[in-house]
C-alpha cells in the first residue's frame, strides 16, 4: 500500500509530536533542542497560525508514519524536518515526501530551498543529498554543535 501525503490538521498534533521526538532521539538531537511536550504543542499551534509555515503528514492505513515541516517566505523556503519512521524506510517514502514539498515550493514560486543538517542526522542527509541539494556551508550553532547548510534551486 502506498502511503498518503496530506496537510497537517488539528487531529495530528499528538502523532506528529511523537514523530518529532522519535526523529530527534534517532538523530541525537534531543540534547540540542528544548523539545518538551508543552513546547511541541506550542510550536504546532504557532505553525497552524502562521500562513507561511506548513507541515505535511505521511500516513499509512490512517496512521502517521512521517512528516515534513517547512516554511515559505517570499521566494525562499526553509525545510526544518523530513522524517519517516525507520520501519517504513527503504521504499522511497522519504524522497516522495520531500518531492511533495518541493512541488509545493514550485507552485508558490520559490527560487531556493534551504535546510540545516546536524552532524548526527544521517537520515536527513541521505534524503536531501539524493534529491538534488548541495552543501553550501559547514558551521556551528551558538552551543558549538556542528551542522551543514544545504540548498537547492527550485525555479530560475
C-alpha positions in Angstrom: 0.0 0.0 0.0 1.3 3.5 -0.9 1.2 6.0 2.0 -0.9 9.1 1.5 0.5 12.6 2.0 -1.7 15.4 3.2 -1.6 18.7 5.1 -1.4 18.6 8.9 -4.7 19.1 10.7 -5.6 19.5 14.4 -6.1 15.8 15.0 -2.5 15.2 14.0 -0.9 17.1 16.9 -0.3 14.1 19.2 1.0 11.8 16.4 3.3 14.4 14.9 4.7 15.4 18.3 5.6 11.7 18.9 7.2 11.6 15.5 9.2 14.7 16.3 10.5 13.1 19.5 11.5 9.9 17.6 13.3 12.0 14.9 15.3 13.9 17.5 16.1 10.9 19.5 17.3 9.0 16.4 19.4 11.8 15.2 20.9 12.5 18.7 19.2 15.9 18.5 17.3 15.8 21.8 20.1 17.4 23.7 20.4 20.1 21.1 16.8 21.3 21.5 14.3 22.4 24.1 11.8 19.9 22.9 9.2 19.1 25.6 5.6 18.1 25.1 4.5 21.6 26.1 6.9 23.2 23.6 5.8 20.8 20.8 2.1 21.8 21.4 3.0 25.5 21.4 5.1 25.0 18.2 2.3 23.2 16.4 -0.2 25.9 17.4 2.2 28.5 16.0 2.6 26.5 12.8 -1.2 26.4 12.4 -1.5 30.1 12.9 1.3 31.1 10.5 0.3 31.3 6.9 3.9 30.8 5.7 4.5 27.6 7.7 3.3 24.1 6.9 3.5 20.5 7.9 2.7 17.6 5.6 1.9 14.3 7.1 2.5 10.9 5.5 0.1 8.2 6.7 -0.4 4.6 6.1 -3.7 2.9 6.9 -4.7 6.0 8.8 -1.6 6.2 11.0 1.0 8.9 10.6 4.4 7.4 9.7 6.3 10.6 8.7 6.1 14.3 8.3 7.8 17.3 6.6 8.0 20.6 8.4 8.8 23.7 6.3 8.0 27.3 5.7 7.8 29.6 2.7 8.5 33.3 2.8 8.6 35.3 -0.4 10.8 33.3 -2.8 12.7 31.4 -0.1 11.8 28.1 1.6 13.2 26.5 4.7 12.9 22.8 5.4 13.1 22.0 9.1 12.3 18.3 9.2 11.8 15.4 6.8 11.2 12.2 8.7 9.8 8.7 8.1 9.8 6.1 10.8 12.6 3.6 10.4 10.4 0.6 9.8 8.9 2.3 6.7 12.2 3.4 5.1 13.9 2.0 2.1 10.8 2.2 -0.1 11.2 5.8 -1.3 8.8 7.3 1.2 11.2 10.0 2.4 12.0 11.1 -1.1 8.4 11.1 -2.1 7.6 13.3 0.9 10.4 15.7 0.0 9.3 15.8 -3.6 5.8 16.7 -2.4 7.1 19.8 -0.6 9.5 20.7 -3.5 6.4 20.6 -5.8 4.6 22.9 -3.3 7.6 25.3 -3.4 7.5 25.4 -7.2 3.8 26.2 -7.2 4.5 29.0 -4.7 7.2 30.5 -6.9 10.1 29.6 -4.5 13.5 30.2 -6.0 15.7 28.5 -3.4 15.1 25.9 -0.6 17.5 25.6 2.2 17.8 23.2 5.2 20.2 22.7 8.1 21.5 19.2 8.8 23.1 18.5 12.2 26.1 16.2 12.3 24.2 13.2 13.7 21.3 13.3 11.3 22.3 10.7 8.7 18.7 10.1 7.6 18.0 13.7 6.6 21.5 14.0 4.9 20.7 10.9 2.7 17.3 12.2 1.6 18.5 15.8 1.0 21.6 14.8 -0.9 19.9 12.2 -3.1 17.3 14.8 -4.2 19.5 17.4 -5.8 20.5 19.5 -2.8 24.1 20.6 -2.4 26.0 21.6 0.7 26.6 25.4 0.9 28.4 25.7 4.2 29.6 23.9 7.3 29.1 25.9 10.5 28.2 25.5 14.2 25.4 26.9 16.3 25.8 29.0 19.5 26.3 25.9 21.5 29.1 24.8 19.2 27.1 22.0 17.6 28.2 21.4 14.0 25.7 21.5 11.2 25.7 22.0 7.4 23.5 24.2 5.3 22.2 22.6 2.1 20.4 24.3 -0.7 18.6 23.6 -3.9 17.4 25.9 -6.7 13.7 25.3 -7.4 12.9 28.0 -10.0 15.4 30.0 -12.1 
